[in-house]
């Protein structure tokens, strides 16, 4: 008799625990646990120059439309998640220029506020937003320096925003140290802010491969650089080994 009662009680406990487990699973699914587990996880990355995989984050190549030689710095939208990140892009929020006299950042180029960076290896007529598949990345152009302009004594930094470019060439920055405040955006990711600092001394060396000693990038970083901490050509020739992560 005692054994029969024990068996009944045990069965009831198993049923209760099973019911509770089923309810918890149902609640978790209702709260979006599955979506969270399978969410895209996008990092904004600039590989370090010493990384063996770094073959195109800093590259001297020809422009698609004009064929002119230019040195490009590119950022990667790297998706380490389990689902596709949809309609992803990088927007320029604000631009600051380092005042060499005072050592302070000054607000500049409001025409660039909100503009999207151009995806790499795309024509101007192609979409500015991209899908990033799981365990893969897409590249966006951040900035470039033109060999022709530099050789003619004109040596600005081009912020590679999508076309059309502003008629006043607001995205063409004179040689100096600049800080770009960026935002990664997409349909199914949480927007994430980051900061990148660019410095160019205006010189294009005879050996084009040495351009990265003159055209220097630091970031992406979670916090803005302090004015006197910004990179300068010659003091930081290899760039940054940093990334930013954004997910839903």
DRENSE-505842 format. One record per residue (C-alpha): residue number from 1; residue in three letters; x, y, z. Coordinates in steps of 0.02 Angstrom, whole numbers, always signed. Layout:
N
PT num residuo     px     py     pz
PT NUM     ALA      X      Y      Z
...
END
This chain:
248
PT num residuo     px     py     pz
PT   1     UNK     +0     +0     +0
PT   2     UNK   +140   +121    +47
PT   3     UNK   +233    +82   -115
PT   4     UNK    +77   +117   -218
PT   5     UNK    +53   +287   -133
PT   6     UNK   +236   +331   -160
PT   7     UNK   +220   +287   -345
PT   8     UNK    +66   +397   -363
PT   9     UNK   +150   +544   -275
PT  10     UNK   +305   +525   -382
PT  11     UNK   +201   +523   -540
PT  12     UNK   +109   +680   -485
PT  13     UNK   +274   +768   -450
PT  14     UNK   +340   +720   -622
PT  15     UNK   +182   +786   -704
PT  16     UNK   +191   +949   -604
PT  17     UNK   +374   +977   -645
PT  18     UNK   +341   +938   -829
PT  19     UNK   +195  +1059   -834
PT  20     UNK   +299  +1194   -750
PT  21     UNK   +440  +1166   -873
PT  22     UNK   +322  +1176  -1021
PT  23     UNK   +247  +1337   -952
PT  24     UNK   +420  +1414   -930
PT  25     UNK   +472  +1367  -1107
PT  26     UNK   +310  +1439  -1176
PT  27     UNK   +336  +1599  -1075
PT  28     UNK   +516  +1615  -1136
PT  29     UNK   +462  +1595  -1316
PT  30     UNK   +323  +1722  -1291
PT  31     UNK   +450  +1845  -1222
PT  32     UNK   +560  +1824  -1375
PT  33     UNK   +697  +1711  -1308
PT  34     UNK   +708  +1619  -1475
PT  35     UNK   +726  +1783  -1568
PT  36     UNK   +859  +1840  -1444
PT  37     UNK   +956  +1677  -1461
PT  38     UNK   +953  +1684  -1652
PT  39     UNK   +979  +1873  -1663
PT  40     UNK  +1113  +1950  -1776
PT  41     UNK  +1266  +2016  -1685
PT  42     UNK  +1353  +2149  -1788
PT  43     UNK  +1525  +2218  -1746
PT  44     UNK  +1600  +2371  -1827
PT  45     UNK  +1781  +2319  -1855
PT  46     UNK  +1943  +2391  -1921
PT  47     UNK  +2073  +2254  -1923
PT  48     UNK  +2247  +2290  -1860
PT  49     UNK  +2376  +2313  -1996
PT  50     UNK  +2474  +2163  -1927
PT  51     UNK  +2323  +2046  -1940
PT  52     UNK  +2357  +1912  -2074
PT  53     UNK  +2176  +1931  -2131
PT  54     UNK  +2197  +2119  -2158
PT  55     UNK  +2207  +2130  -2347
PT  56     UNK  +2076  +2260  -2387
PT  57     UNK  +2038  +2366  -2233
PT  58     UNK  +2181  +2479  -2287
PT  59     UNK  +2209  +2467  -2474
PT  60     UNK  +2282  +2567  -2617
PT  61     UNK  +2176  +2533  -2770
PT  62     UNK  +2082  +2618  -2912
PT  63     UNK  +1914  +2701  -2893
PT  64     UNK  +1774  +2606  -2980
PT  65     UNK  +1703  +2755  -3074
PT  66     UNK  +1855  +2861  -3116
PT  67     UNK  +1995  +2733  -3113
PT  68     UNK  +2104  +2854  -3013
PT  69     UNK  +2223  +2784  -2883
PT  70     UNK  +2171  +2811  -2702
PT  71     UNK  +2211  +2746  -2529
PT  72     UNK  +2054  +2682  -2442
PT  73     UNK  +2017  +2647  -2259
PT  74     UNK  +1869  +2528  -2241
PT  75     UNK  +1764  +2466  -2095
PT  76     UNK  +1687  +2294  -2082
PT  77     UNK  +1508  +2257  -2030
PT  78     UNK  +1547  +2087  -1954
PT  79     UNK  +1396  +1978  -1908
PT  80     UNK  +1439  +1843  -1779
PT  81     UNK  +1255  +1805  -1745
PT  82     UNK  +1139  +1665  -1802
PT  83     UNK  +1028  +1764  -1921
PT  84     UNK  +1044  +1892  -2059
PT  85     UNK  +1058  +2076  -2013
PT  86     UNK   +941  +2170  -2129
PT  87     UNK   +966  +2339  -2212
PT  88     UNK  +1123  +2382  -2114
PT  89     UNK  +1221  +2542  -2138
PT  90     UNK  +1341  +2661  -2052
PT  91     UNK  +1286  +2841  -2031
PT  92     UNK  +1396  +2991  -1994
PT  93     UNK  +1319  +3081  -1845
PT  94     UNK  +1444  +3222  -1817
PT  95     UNK  +1615  +3281  -1874
PT  96     UNK  +1743  +3370  -1766
PT  97     UNK  +1910  +3446  -1815
PT  98     UNK  +2059  +3460  -1700
PT  99     UNK  +2111  +3641  -1677
PT 100     UNK  +2302  +3633  -1679
PT 101     UNK  +2316  +3800  -1590
PT 102     UNK  +2205  +3762  -1441
PT 103     UNK  +2210  +3572  -1441
PT 104     UNK  +2020  +3565  -1433
PT 105     UNK  +1892  +3480  -1545
PT 106     UNK  +1782  +3600  -1643
PT 107     UNK  +1617  +3554  -1726
PT 108     UNK  +1627  +3553  -1915
PT 109     UNK  +1543  +3499  -2078
PT 110     UNK  +1359  +3489  -2024
PT 111     UNK  +1318  +3445  -2206
PT 112     UNK  +1379  +3269  -2165
PT 113     UNK  +1262  +3242  -2017
PT 114     UNK  +1156  +3087  -2048
PT 115     UNK  +1240  +3036  -2210
PT 116     UNK  +1272  +2851  -2246
PT 117     UNK  +1444  +2782  -2285
PT 118     UNK  +1458  +2700  -2455
PT 119     UNK  +1470  +2509  -2460
PT 120     UNK  +1635  +2455  -2537
PT 121     UNK  +1649  +2388  -2715
PT 122     UNK  +1480  +2459  -2763
PT 123     UNK  +1428  +2584  -2894
PT 124     UNK  +1340  +2744  -2842
PT 125     UNK  +1176  +2676  -2915
PT 126     UNK  +1174  +2524  -2799
PT 127     UNK  +1086  +2522  -2627
PT 128     UNK  +1170  +2608  -2480
PT 129     UNK  +1102  +2480  -2354
PT 130     UNK  +1161  +2299  -2355
PT 131     UNK  +1111  +2131  -2283
PT 132     UNK  +1246  +2045  -2181
PT 133     UNK  +1229  +1856  -2174
PT 134     UNK  +1274  +1754  -2018
PT 135     UNK  +1460  +1722  -1993
PT 136     UNK  +1508  +1844  -2132
PT 137     UNK  +1545  +2027  -2156
PT 138     UNK  +1515  +2172  -2275
PT 139     UNK  +1636  +2315  -2301
PT 140     UNK  +1597  +2501  -2305
PT 141     UNK  +1717  +2637  -2362
PT 142     UNK  +1760  +2757  -2223
PT 143     UNK  +1883  +2880  -2301
PT 144     UNK  +2011  +2895  -2439
PT 145     UNK  +2155  +3000  -2504
PT 146     UNK  +2178  +3033  -2691
PT 147     UNK  +2350  +3010  -2768
PT 148     UNK  +2315  +3138  -2906
PT 149     UNK  +2263  +3277  -2788
PT 150     UNK  +2408  +3240  -2671
PT 151     UNK  +2534  +3246  -2814
PT 152     UNK  +2462  +3414  -2867
PT 153     UNK  +2483  +3485  -2693
PT 154     UNK  +2297  +3463  -2654
PT 155     UNK  +2287  +3327  -2524
PT 156     UNK  +2120  +3315  -2434
PT 157     UNK  +2034  +3169  -2348
PT 158     UNK  +1875  +3110  -2434
PT 159     UNK  +1739  +3048  -2317
PT 160     UNK  +1662  +2909  -2422
PT 161     UNK  +1478  +2950  -2401
PT 162     UNK  +1349  +2885  -2524
PT 163     UNK  +1310  +2985  -2680
PT 164     UNK  +1264  +3118  -2721
PT 165     UNK  +1404  +3211  -2632
PT 166     UNK  +1371  +3388  -2567
PT 167     UNK  +1396  +3521  -2703
PT 168     UNK  +1514  +3616  -2587
PT 169     UNK  +1620  +3459  -2560
PT 170     UNK  +1587  +3461  -2373
PT 171     UNK  +1649  +3281  -2367
PT 172     UNK  +1822  +3337  -2428
PT 173     UNK  +1923  +3373  -2271
PT 174     UNK  +2087  +3470  -2272
PT 175     UNK  +2242  +3383  -2201
PT 176     UNK  +2220  +3383  -2011
PT 177     UNK  +2155  +3272  -1873
PT 178     UNK  +1968  +3237  -1880
PT 179     UNK  +1847  +3136  -1774
PT 180     UNK  +1692  +3054  -1848
PT 181     UNK  +1549  +3003  -1737
PT 182     UNK  +1465  +2852  -1818
PT 183     UNK  +1307  +2751  -1791
PT 184     UNK  +1277  +2572  -1852
PT 185     UNK  +1093  +2554  -1898
PT 186     UNK   +983  +2415  -1965
PT 187     UNK   +807  +2343  -1965
PT 188     UNK   +840  +2208  -1835
PT 189     UNK   +990  +2273  -1735
PT 190     UNK  +1003  +2400  -1597
PT 191     UNK  +1090  +2560  -1656
PT 192     UNK  +1267  +2573  -1588
PT 193     UNK  +1375  +2730  -1579
PT 194     UNK  +1564  +2732  -1606
PT 195     UNK  +1704  +2855  -1641
PT 196     UNK  +1843  +2852  -1771
PT 197     UNK  +1988  +2975  -1781
PT 198     UNK  +2075  +3013  -1947
PT 199     UNK  +2240  +3104  -1972
PT 200     UNK  +2327  +3149  -2134
PT 201     UNK  +2483  +3256  -2156
PT 202     UNK  +2449  +3294  -2340
PT 203     UNK  +2593  +3192  -2411
PT 204     UNK  +2587  +3047  -2534
PT 205     UNK  +2755  +2956  -2526
PT 206     UNK  +2850  +2897  -2679
PT 207     UNK  +2818  +2719  -2622
PT 208     UNK  +2628  +2710  -2613
PT 209     UNK  +2636  +2568  -2487
PT 210     UNK  +2705  +2693  -2361
PT 211     UNK  +2548  +2800  -2366
PT 212     UNK  +2489  +2724  -2201
PT 213     UNK  +2628  +2814  -2109
PT 214     UNK  +2545  +2977  -2168
PT 215     UNK  +2361  +2930  -2170
PT 216     UNK  +2317  +2862  -1997
PT 217     UNK  +2154  +2797  -1923
PT 218     UNK  +2112  +2756  -1742
PT 219     UNK  +1954  +2662  -1692
PT 220     UNK  +1815  +2620  -1692
PT 221     UNK  +1806  +2664  -1507
PT 222     UNK  +1660  +2669  -1387
PT 223     UNK  +1710  +2840  -1321
PT 224     UNK  +1772  +2996  -1411
PT 225     UNK  +1958  +3030  -1408
PT 226     UNK  +2017  +3167  -1296
PT 227     UNK  +2085  +3310  -1402
PT 228     UNK  +2266  +3284  -1356
PT 229     UNK  +2251  +3094  -1375
PT 230     UNK  +2208  +3094  -1560
PT 231     UNK  +2326  +3000  -1676
PT 232     UNK  +2453  +3090  -1781
PT 233     UNK  +2545  +3028  -1935
PT 234     UNK  +2711  +2952  -1885
PT 235     UNK  +2655  +2916  -1706
PT 236     UNK  +2524  +2785  -1750
PT 237     UNK  +2558  +2707  -1919
PT 238     UNK  +2467  +2543  -1898
PT 239     UNK  +2293  +2599  -1848
PT 240     UNK  +2183  +2519  -1715
PT 241     UNK  +2141  +2345  -1660
PT 242     UNK  +1965  +2382  -1603
PT 243     UNK  +1786  +2340  -1639
PT 244     UNK  +1611  +2386  -1588
PT 245     UNK  +1472  +2258  -1565
PT 246     UNK  +1287  +2290  -1592
PT 247     UNK  +1144  +2167  -1581
PT 248     UNK   +960  +2169  -1551
END
